[in-house]
Amino acid sequence: MTRRSSSTPSIRDVAAAAGVSYQTVSRVLNDSPRVNADTRRHVLDAIGRLGYRPSRAARALGSGRSSTVTVIVANTTLYGYAATLQGIEEAARSAGFAVGVRVVESDGPVDVQHAVEHVSDPDAGGVVVIAYDTAGAEVLRALPAKVPAVAATEAGGLAGVTRSMVFLDERQAAVDATRHLLDLGHRTVHHVAIPSESGTSARQSGWRAALEAAGAAVPDVLAAGWDVRSAYQAGARLAADQDVTAVLCGNDDTALAVRRALYDAGRDVPGDVSIIGFDDVPGAAYWTPALTTVRMDFTALGRACLAAIAAELAGEPRQVIALAPPSLVIRESTGRPPA
């Protein structure tokens, strides 16, 4: 595919030259009766001066026909990412948007720049960045201001970013999960953390806050990767410590690996150690024991992201979108500590 020259005028360049919005330029291109004669003349003059050639995407946007949204994501297989993408796709079908997916391979400068260039054509539609990790966050920060974009992020959003961001309150959910274990009588709760864009995720922050509020000891965080092997290794370290009686895991895959490490070490769940996961993957209720976990509605989060980018493309004010808070689902993997 031939890359568009940076000197080629865009619909937004025409809008700036004519002193109107890009939506008005699109209406002129599509002969909309909603544009008065003077404004139409100014826009046509700007088109002539700049030598602008309208794209099919610009015409589609102005005429109300199906527009395009590109989702930038670092991983399409992990549950949270895949469920968010599912929500975006479901909402897009209902709203008449076509959805493309661009996978950013890493947070390295070259991969980030390739992803940014892929969506930087001003006529290419909107962008939704799933920024649960450093790769997505770096792409979001690098996007030119003229590119319409929103992001799904960890709770609280990304520092220093002025884009619209949509998130679930996983920090409070981590507080609730940790309190549940403390209320059962555990003296403290250990934490096996998943990777985070910020280095200290909302889940980790909520866990720490709950322990500090209860006056409980705050153990060192055990960091795991997205792979279950690293989580198993963290679980093996915890299993070797007889003082460990409760573990909050960064997600359900991590909890599954920690559970296996405890089993291999001869430690019972929940008789010896209680475990709580995060996300509530579809199979969590059918493990042995069934997993106590935090239910995260990533599909609703994806739908909210699509609504936000659709509003931005239409030139509407930023929306305040209320999402149902995550909830703790208590099953069989938590109980009172051993005597």
C-alpha positions in Angstrom: 0.0 0.0 0.0 1.4 3.4 -0.9 1.8 5.7 2.1 0.2 9.0 1.8 2.6 12.0 1.5 2.6 14.2 4.6 2.3 17.2 2.1 -1.0 15.9 0.8 -3.8 18.1 2.1 -6.4 16.5 4.3 -10.1 17.2 5.1 -8.9 18.9 8.3 -6.5 21.1 6.4 -9.5 22.3 4.3 -11.5 22.9 7.4 -8.8 25.0 8.9 -8.3 27.0 5.8 -12.1 27.7 5.5 -12.5 28.3 9.2 -15.1 25.6 9.6 -15.3 22.1 11.2 -14.3 19.0 9.2 -17.9 17.8 9.5 -19.0 20.9 7.6 -16.4 20.2 4.8 -17.8 16.6 4.6 -21.3 18.0 4.2 -20.2 20.3 1.4 -18.5 17.3 -0.3 -21.8 15.4 -0.1 -24.0 18.3 -1.2 -25.8 18.5 2.1 -28.6 21.1 2.2 -27.6 21.9 5.8 -24.8 24.2 4.6 -25.5 27.8 3.6 -24.3 29.3 0.4 -21.5 31.5 1.9 -20.0 28.6 3.9 -20.2 26.3 0.9 -18.3 28.9 -1.2 -15.6 29.3 1.4 -15.1 25.6 1.6 -15.0 25.1 -2.2 -12.5 28.0 -2.4 -10.3 26.3 0.2 -10.5 23.0 -1.7 -9.4 24.6 -4.9 -6.5 26.5 -3.3 -5.2 23.4 -1.5 -5.8 21.0 -4.3 -7.7 18.7 -1.9 -9.0 15.4 -3.3 -11.7 13.9 -1.1 -11.4 10.2 0.0 -14.1 7.7 0.2 -13.7 7.7 4.0 -14.4 11.4 4.1 -17.5 11.1 2.0 -18.8 8.2 4.0 -18.3 10.1 7.3 -20.1 13.2 5.9 -23.0 11.2 4.4 -23.7 9.2 7.5 -22.8 5.9 5.9 -20.7 3.3 7.6 -17.4 4.7 9.0 -14.3 2.9 10.2 -12.8 2.4 13.6 -9.4 0.8 14.1 -8.6 -0.9 17.3 -4.9 -0.9 18.4 -4.1 -3.8 20.8 -1.0 -5.6 21.9 -2.7 -9.0 22.6 -5.9 -10.5 21.2 -5.8 -13.8 23.1 -5.9 -12.7 26.8 -9.4 -12.6 28.2 -9.6 -8.9 29.1 -8.3 -7.8 25.7 -10.4 -10.3 23.8 -13.6 -9.4 25.7 -13.0 -5.7 25.3 -12.5 -6.2 21.5 -15.7 -8.3 21.4 -17.7 -5.4 23.0 -16.2 -2.9 20.5 -17.2 -5.2 17.6 -20.7 -5.8 18.8 -21.4 -2.1 19.3 -19.8 -1.3 16.0 -22.1 -3.6 14.1 -25.2 -2.0 15.7 -23.9 1.5 14.9 -22.8 0.8 11.3 -19.1 1.0 11.8 -16.5 -1.2 10.2 -13.8 -2.4 12.6 -10.2 -3.1 11.8 -7.6 -4.5 14.2 -3.9 -3.4 14.3 -1.7 -5.5 16.7 1.3 -3.5 18.1 4.1 -6.0 18.5 5.9 -4.4 21.4 6.4 -1.0 23.2 9.6 -0.5 21.2 9.8 2.8 19.2 9.7 1.1 15.8 6.7 -1.0 16.5 4.9 1.9 18.2 5.6 4.2 15.2 4.4 1.6 12.7 1.1 1.4 14.6 0.8 5.2 14.8 1.5 5.6 11.1 -1.1 3.0 10.2 -3.9 5.1 11.7 -2.6 8.7 11.2 -4.4 9.4 7.9 -6.9 12.1 9.0 -9.5 10.5 6.7 -9.1 7.0 8.2 -11.8 7.3 10.8 -11.5 6.8 14.6 -9.1 4.9 16.8 -9.7 2.9 19.9 -6.5 1.9 21.8 -6.7 -0.9 24.3 -4.0 0.5 26.6 -3.8 -2.0 29.4 0.0 -2.3 28.9 3.0 -0.2 28.0 2.7 -0.9 24.3 -0.9 0.4 24.0 -0.1 3.3 26.3 2.9 4.4 24.2 0.8 4.3 21.0 -1.9 6.4 22.7 0.7 9.0 23.8 2.3 9.1 20.3 -0.9 9.6 18.3 -1.1 13.0 16.6 -3.7 15.3 18.2 -5.6 15.4 14.9 -6.4 11.7 15.1 -9.7 11.0 16.8 -9.0 8.4 19.5 -10.3 7.0 22.8 -8.7 4.4 25.0 -9.6 1.5 27.3 -7.2 1.8 30.3 -6.5 0.7 33.8 -8.6 2.4 36.5 -7.8 6.1 36.7 -6.6 6.4 33.1 -3.1 7.4 32.0 -1.2 10.2 33.5 -0.5 13.2 31.2 -3.0 12.0 28.5 -5.9 14.3 27.6 -7.8 11.7 25.4 -11.1 10.3 26.4 -10.4 7.2 28.5 -12.9 4.5 29.6 -12.1 2.1 32.5 -13.6 -0.1 35.2 -12.9 0.7 38.9 -10.6 -2.3 39.5 -8.8 -0.4 42.3 -11.9 -0.5 44.5 -12.5 -4.1 43.4 -9.1 -5.0 44.7 -9.8 -3.3 48.0 -13.0 -5.3 48.3 -11.3 -8.6 47.5 -8.5 -8.0 50.0 -10.9 -6.9 52.7 -12.8 -10.2 52.1 -9.7 -12.2 52.9 -8.9 -10.1 56.0 -12.5 -10.4 57.2 -12.1 -14.2 57.0 -9.3 -13.9 59.6 -6.2 -13.9 57.4 -3.5 -11.7 59.0 -2.3 -10.4 55.6 -2.7 -11.1 51.9 0.1 -11.8 49.4 -0.2 -10.5 45.8 1.0 -12.0 42.5 0.8 -9.1 40.1 0.3 -9.1 36.3 2.2 -6.5 34.1 0.9 -3.0 34.2 1.3 0.1 32.1 2.2 2.2 35.2 4.3 -0.4 37.0 1.9 -0.2 39.9 -1.5 -1.3 38.6 -4.9 -0.2 40.1 -5.3 -3.8 41.3 -2.0 -3.6 43.2 -2.8 -0.2 44.5 -6.2 -1.3 45.9 -4.6 -4.4 47.5 -2.0 -2.2 49.2 -4.5 0.4 50.4 -6.8 -2.3 52.0 -3.9 -3.8 53.9 -2.6 -0.4 55.1 -6.1 0.7 56.2 -6.4 -2.5 58.2 -3.0 -2.1 59.8 -1.9 -5.4 58.2 1.6 -6.2 57.0 2.2 -5.4 53.3 4.3 -8.3 51.8 6.6 -7.8 48.8 4.7 -8.0 45.5 5.6 -11.1 43.4 5.6 -10.0 39.7 4.4 -12.4 37.1 4.3 -12.0 33.3 1.3 -12.7 31.0 2.6 -16.3 30.8 1.3 -18.9 33.3 4.7 -20.3 33.8 6.0 -17.2 35.6 2.8 -17.2 37.7 3.4 -20.9 38.6 7.0 -20.0 39.7 5.6 -17.2 41.9 3.1 -19.6 43.4 5.9 -22.1 44.1 7.7 -19.4 46.1 4.5 -18.7 48.1 3.8 -22.4 48.6 7.2 -22.8 50.3 6.3 -20.2 52.9 4.1 -21.7 55.6 3.1 -18.2 56.8 1.3 -17.6 53.5 -2.5 -18.2 53.9 -4.1 -15.8 51.4 -3.2 -14.7 47.9 -4.8 -12.1 45.6 -3.8 -12.9 42.0 -3.6 -10.3 39.2 -6.0 -12.3 37.0 -7.6 -15.7 36.8 -4.9 -17.3 34.6 -2.4 -16.3 37.3 -4.7 -17.8 40.0 -4.9 -21.0 38.0 -1.1 -21.3 38.0 -0.7 -20.4 41.6 -3.4 -23.0 42.5 -1.4 -25.6 40.7 1.9 -24.7 42.4 0.1 -25.0 45.8 -1.3 -28.4 44.8 2.2 -29.6 43.7 3.5 -28.5 47.1 0.8 -30.4 49.0 -1.0 -27.3 50.2 -4.8 -27.3 50.1 -7.0 -24.6 48.7 -8.8 -23.2 50.6 -7.9 -25.3 53.7 -4.3 -24.0 53.8 -4.3 -21.1 51.4 -7.2 -19.0 50.1 -7.0 -17.6 46.5 -8.8 -14.8 44.8 -8.5 -14.2 41.0 -9.5 -11.2 38.8 -11.7 -11.0 35.7 -14.1 -14.0 36.2 -13.2 -15.9 33.0 -16.0 -18.2 31.7 -14.4 -21.3 33.2 -13.7 -19.9 36.7 -16.9 -21.3 38.2 -16.0 -24.9 37.1 -12.5 -25.2 38.6 -11.8 -27.4 41.6 -12.3 -25.6 43.8 -14.5 -23.0 42.0 -12.6 -19.7 42.0 -13.5 -16.7 44.0 -12.8 -13.8 41.7 -13.6 -10.2 40.7 -16.1 -10.0 37.8 -14.9 -7.5 35.2 -17.4 -6.6 32.4 -14.9 -6.0 29.7 -17.6 -6.4 27.0 -19.5 -3.4 28.4 -16.2 -1.5 28.5 -15.7 -2.2 24.8 -19.2 -1.0 24.0 -18.6 2.2 25.9 -15.4 2.8 24.0 -17.2 2.5 20.7 -19.9 4.9 21.9 -17.2 7.4 22.9 -15.3 7.3 19.6 -18.6 7.5 17.6 -19.5 10.7 19.6 -16.1 12.2 18.9 -16.3 11.5 15.2 -19.7 13.1 15.2 -18.3 16.2 16.8 -20.3 15.8 20.0 -19.0 16.7 23.5 -17.1 14.1 25.4 -19.4 11.7 27.1 -19.4 10.7 30.8 -20.1 7.0 30.6 -21.2 5.2 33.8 -20.2 1.5 33.9 -21.3 -1.0 36.4 -18.6 -1.5 39.0 -16.7 -4.8 39.2 -18.1 -7.2 41.7 -16.5 -9.9 44.0 -17.9 -13.3 43.2 -17.4 -15.6 46.2 -17.0 -19.2 45.4 -15.0 -22.1 47.0 -11.4 -21.0 46.8 -11.6 -18.8 49.9 -12.1 -19.7 53.5 -10.9 -19.1 57.0 -7.1 -19.6 57.6 -5.9 -22.8 59.2 -5.8 -22.8 63.0 
